[in-house]
């Protein structure tokens, strides 16, 4: 392996790839939707085909503005009588407020914030399933499905964030489960920069970085989370036109360079701005700086050389 820079925790980086790493997500939360119209309610508000979900299936959902810009990104877990929503960091209360503001007089839907009683852990790395098994936690074998046993819900999520298993645990049991996972050989993920490095290597967009009100889901790397087999939702007409008429004029790309690329820096080509750097780090796997950027076409094609602060940056494939 390449020599790591001082800012990257080698043990944690290796755990995220070939071992097992546990991220204690105390800054996230869980919302629970109940009552008869819960599915129809989310169906008309998000990019996900919620009506097509069966119990124990999950889907990533994006709420967009009337002009199709990203407002919220969250995961939906379909349970027998409830929908559980997993918001991004710091967004449990804002998302709950947004959802409640959209409940019409005749809607039969209730939104509860279960964050005080439930906590989330994420277990990542090639040995994640083995570590979970060793502490008696069952894990699903299929992406975007979940299992629940002994008050622990485990979601397998391969395409969003750093791939792994999202655990939803009673708050009073979370510390004990985390301790057992660490005793079984998992590494506690505490170094944000190392986690960000792995996320950037994989080209995974993040709420607050790529997933913002500046972009549509198609532009920010979440085209796969936009269902094309459902009815209308807020922003749907614009997204449909982007797809039908090939109007996705910019996309999320990786950028390799010799010098670090600062977040927010302009990406230029032919003397004009063609994009912006959204995330930046150092990749041990590539042996140099790596960044994410949203770049206009035709400059978003692989191996295109661009400029960032007068430094060359080459459009690069993500590590998958």
N, C-alpha and C positions, 0 to 999 in steps of 0.2 A: 504494500500500500504506500501511497505517496506520504511524505512527511507532512504532518498537519501543522497548520499555523497555530500560533499561541492562542488565538481566539476560539479555536475549535477544540472541544473536549473529545479526545480520541476514544475513550471508553464509551462515552455516550454515542458517538458517531457510529462506532462498530456495532453497538447494541441495536441501533435503529435499522441497521442493514442485515447483519448476520446473526444477531442475538435476539434479545427481547428488551424493550424499554417501556416503562410505565410513566405516563403523563397524568398527573393529578389535576383534573380540570375544574378547580374550585371557582374559576371565573366564568363558568358557563352555567347552564341551567336546564330545566325541563318544564315544558308547558303541556297541559293535558286538555284536550278538547273532548267534550261529551255532548250527548243529546242527539236527536234524530237527524238534524241537518248538518252535522259536523263534516261529512264527506263533501256534500254539495257546496258548503261554505268555502272550503279550501280549494275545491275544484275550480271555482270561478275567480279565485284570487291568485293562483300560482301557476307556474309552468309545468308542474307535475300532473300526471294523469292519476289523481288520487282515487277516482272511481274504479280504476282497474286494479287497485291493490287488494290482495287477499290478506287475511290475518297472518302475521309473522313475516310479511314483506315490508320493505322500506323503500323510500325514494328521496332523492335530494330535490328540494323545491326552491324556486326563486320567486319572490314577490317583486314585480316591476311596476314602475310608474306608468302613467298614461303614455309617455313617450318611450317606454320600454327600457328605461334605465333601472339598474339594480337598486332595490330598496332593502331587502332582507334575503338571506340565504340560510336555510335550515333543513334538517332531515326530518322526514315524517315516518313514524313507525305505526303500522296499522295493527291495532289490537281488536279483539272481538267487539268490545263496546266503547272503545276510546281510540283517539289518535294522540300519540305522544310526539311532541315536537322538540327537537334538539337544536336550540339556537346557537349562533356563534358567540364567541367570547364577548361578554358585556352586553348582550342583546336580549336577554330574557325579558326584562321589564319593558324596553321599547317595543319588542315584538308583541308582547301581550297587550300593550296599549294600542298598537296599530290594529290588531285583530279585533279587539273589543269595539274600536271606533267604526268597524265595518259591519257590525251585526245590525241587520235591519229589524224593524219592529216584529215582523212575522217569523224571523229566523229562530229555529230551535237549536241553539248551540251555546255552550258555556265554555269559557276559557279560564282555566285555573293555573296559577303559577305554583308548581310543585317543587321549586328550587330549594326551599328550606328543608324538605324532607328527603330529597334525592340528590345524589352526587354522581358525577361522571368521571370515569377513568378511561384512558385509552392505552391499549397494549399493542405495541408495534414491533416489527422485526420478524425475521424468518422463523424464529423459535417462539413466536407469540402463542400460537395454538398449543404447542407442547407445554409451555409454562402454565397456561390456563388449565390444561388437563391435569397437570401435576398437583394443582391445588383444588381439584374437584369441580372446576367450572367448565360447563359444557360450552362449546363454541360451534356456531353454524358453519357448514361446509360450503355455502354458496354466497356469493356477493349480494349485498342488499337484502339479506334475510337476517332474522334474529330469533333467538330462543330465550325462554324465561324459565328459570328453575331456582328454587330456594331463595326467592326474592331478588335474584340477580338477573337482569336482562342483558344479553350480549348480542350486539349487532356487528356483522362483518361488513366492512366498508373499504373497498379497494380503490375506488376511483376518485375519492374526495379526501383532501388533506394527505398526510402521510398515511399510507394504507395500514390497516390493522383492525382491531376490535374495540368498539366503544362499549364500555360497561356502565350500566345504570344501576346504582346500588343504594339501598337505604342509607341515609347520611350517617346513622349511628354505626353502621357496619363497614363504612368505607376505609377507615384507617386500618382496621384489622385485615381486610382483604388486601390492601396495598402492602402491608407488612408481609403477608404470606407470599405474595407475588415476588417480593424482593428476596425473601428467604429461598424461593425456588430458583433464583438465579437471574431475575429481571433487574435491569438497571433503572434507577429513578431518574427520569428526564427532568432536569432543572435548568439546563443551560439553553436559554432561548435561541442564542445564535447558532448553536449546533442543530437544534430542531429546524430552524429556518434554513440552514444550509441544505438539509435533506429535502425539505419541501421545495426549495428552488431547483435542486437537481432534478426532481421529478416533474417540475413544471406545474405544480399544483397551486391554483390561485387562492388567495386568502382574503377574507373579509377585512376591509380597511386598507388593503394594499391594491389588489387587482379587482376585487369584488366591491365596487363603489358605485356611487351615482353618476360617475363619469362614463360608464360603459353599459352596454347591453350584455346579457349572458353569452350571446354568440361571440362578442368581441373579447370577452374576458376569460375564455377557455371553458365555458360551461354549456356548449352547444348540446352535449350529450344529456344534459338535465332538462332540455326543452322538449316536451312531448309534442309530436306532430299529429297525434291521433285523438285529440280532445277538442272540446268546444272553446268558446271565448273565455278569456280572462283579461285582466287589465294589462294593456301593452301588447296583447296578442297580435293585433293587426299589423303593427309595425314589425314585430319579429317575423311574422309570416311573410311580409314583403321583403325583408332582408334575405330570407331563405329563397323564396320563389324567384326573385329578380336578381339574385346574386349581388345583394347590396351590403354584404358584410365587408366593409372597406378596410378594416384593421383587425388584427388578431393578436393573441398572446404568443410571444416567442421567447426563446432563451437567447442570451447574448454572452459569448465568450470574449475575453479580452485579456490584455497583459496588465492593465491597471484597473483598480476597483472602480466600479461605475456607481456614482451616488444616486440614491433614490430621488426622483423628481427631476433628474437631469434630462434635457432634451436629447432625443436621438435624431440625428440629421443625416441627410443624403442629398447630394446635388445642390448643396447650399441652402437647404430649407428643412424645417422641422418635419419629421415623419413619425414621431412617436415620443414616448416618455418612459423612463426607467421606473418600474413599480416596486421591485424588490432586488436586493443585492447581497451577495455573500462571496465566500471562497469555497470552491469545490475541491476537496481532497481527491475525489475520484478523477477529476480532470486536471488537477495540479495547477489551478489558477482561478482567478476571479470568474464568477458566473452571476448573471442577473436575469431577471424577468422584465419584459417590456411589452407594451402594447404598441404595435407598429403597423403603419398603413401599408397596404399593398401598392405596388409589387415588391416593396422592400422587405417584406416579411417572409421571403422564401429562404430556404436553407442555404448557407454559405455566402449570403449577401454580406458585403462589408459596409458597415455604417460608421458613423462618428459619434462619440459621446465625449463632450469636453475636450475635443481635439485628439482623443484616443480612439484607435480602431476597435471596433466591436463586430464580431462575426455572428450572424444568426445561426443558432445551433439547435440540434435535436435535444430533447430532454432525455434523461436517463430513465429507462423503464424496466 
